[in-house]
Amino acid sequence: MCIRDRCDLISKIERAHSDKITALVARKGSVVSAGEDKKIAVRSRNAEHILYEVTSKCIPYAIDIMGDCLVVGDSKGEITLYQNKREVASWISHCRPRALAAMDNFIVMVDESNSILIWDYNQRKAVAAAKIGENKKWECSCICYNERTEELAIGSCGGEVYVKDFGNVMRNKKILHDTDVTIQCMKYSSSGFTLAVGLRSNVIYIYTVPTYDLIKSFAGHSSPVLSLDWTKDDTFIRSLGENGELLYWDIQCTCLLYT
């Protein structure tokens, strides 16, 4: 596992897990990783020190951070919340999660049955559910949340992005279909005015919000785009390819800065 600050490698952990890493997220000054060894490790920002570690009942496939809680979705479809190494809540969804997004008091999950579920932490129950589709091309691949507009964007294996209002997940507010290639990852900018979409075809699409017009595309990766991140001022994107290639993009001039 490698930790970088912009282009500089600040830490490299040779054996972060005893088995394959299944999920990784960096939030609020910490780095969280999960593996097929069922371990979830919360590390300091440079990943050199393990702050704490928990063991999941099953293999964790999706993780996020909600306030001071760690949210874990495992291979049996159970969502578990940990606070200070202690399990504080859990729910069963019966299907393995493909992706989840945590926000204040709510957890949104898309699973292998192509369903979207919203869990209310305070009420300890699901408060909304919707089916994305039955066809294989509608298989959910990733999800992200826009705090400014309170919208959810759900990527699919068929290249569609479904935009939904958080308060009404039954209805598609917008469907983006500018490719037939699997959507690998998505990320709203810090301001919420832009959405970046990483494709299996090694390309990154940029959409303006709330109209969701495709305004730019970046081509430079030599492998599928695995993850995306924005700078706080929305001017640069950092993207990671499946082959470990790390690229930096200038949004204003639509150019590759450095690798």
QUIHUPE-V888982 format. One record per backbone hydrogen bond with DSSP energy under -1.0 kcal/mol. CO is the residue of the C=O (numbers start at 1). NH is the residue of the N-H. E is the energy in kcal/mol with one decimal. If there is no record, write none. Layout:
BEGIN
((CO/NH/E) (CO/NH/E))
END
This chain:
BEGIN
((1/13/-3.4) (3/10/-2.4) (3/11/-1.6) (5/8/-2.0) (8/5/-2.6) (11/3/-3.0) (20/36/-2.8) (23/34/-2.5) (25/32/-3.3) (27/30/-2.2) (30/27/-2.1) (31/43/-3.2) (32/25/-2.5) (33/41/-2.4) (34/22/-2.3) (34/23/-1.4) (35/38/-1.9) (38/56/-3.2) (39/35/-1.5) (40/54/-2.4) (41/33/-2.1) (42/51/-2.6) (42/52/-1.5) (43/31/-1.9) (44/47/-2.2) (49/44/-2.4) (52/42/-2.7) (54/40/-2.8) (59/75/-1.9) (62/73/-3.1) (64/71/-3.0) (66/69/-2.3) (69/66/-2.6) (70/82/-2.6) (71/64/-1.9) (72/80/-2.9) (73/61/-2.8) (73/62/-1.7) (74/77/-2.0) (77/93/-2.7) (78/74/-2.2) (79/91/-2.3) (80/72/-2.6) (81/88/-2.8) (81/89/-1.2) (82/70/-2.9) (83/86/-1.5) (86/83/-3.1) (89/81/-2.9) (91/79/-2.8) (96/112/-1.9) (99/110/-2.4) (101/108/-3.0) (103/106/-1.1) (105/121/-3.0) (106/103/-2.7) (107/119/-3.0) (108/101/-2.7) (109/117/-2.9) (110/98/-3.0) (110/99/-1.7) (111/114/-1.8) (114/132/-3.7) (115/111/-1.9) (116/130/-1.8) (117/109/-2.6) (118/127/-2.7) (118/128/-1.1) (119/107/-2.0) (120/124/-1.4) (120/125/-1.3) (125/120/-3.0) (128/118/-2.5) (130/116/-3.0) (135/138/-1.6) (136/139/-1.8) (137/158/-1.9) (139/157/-2.3) (142/155/-2.1) (144/153/-2.6) (146/150/-1.7) (150/166/-2.7) (151/146/-2.8) (152/164/-2.8) (153/144/-1.9) (154/162/-2.7) (155/141/-2.8) (155/142/-1.0) (156/159/-1.1) (156/183/-2.4) (160/156/-1.6) (161/176/-2.8) (162/154/-2.3) (163/173/-2.5) (163/174/-1.6) (164/152/-3.3) (165/168/-1.8) (174/163/-3.1) (176/161/-2.1) (182/200/-2.0) (185/198/-2.9) (187/196/-2.5) (193/209/-2.8) (194/189/-2.8) (195/207/-2.9) (196/187/-2.2) (197/205/-2.7) (198/184/-2.3) (198/185/-1.4) (199/202/-1.3) (199/225/-2.1) (203/199/-2.7) (204/218/-2.8) (205/197/-2.7) (206/215/-2.6) (206/216/-1.4) (207/195/-2.6) (208/212/-2.3) (213/208/-2.0) (216/206/-2.6) (218/204/-2.3) (224/242/-2.1) (227/240/-2.2) (229/238/-2.8) (231/234/-1.7) (235/251/-2.6) (236/231/-1.9) (237/249/-2.8) (238/229/-1.6) (239/247/-2.7) (240/226/-3.3) (240/227/-1.4) (241/244/-2.0) (245/241/-2.7) (247/239/-2.6) (248/257/-3.1) (249/237/-1.8) (250/254/-1.0) (250/255/-1.3) (255/250/-2.8) (258/248/-1.7))
END
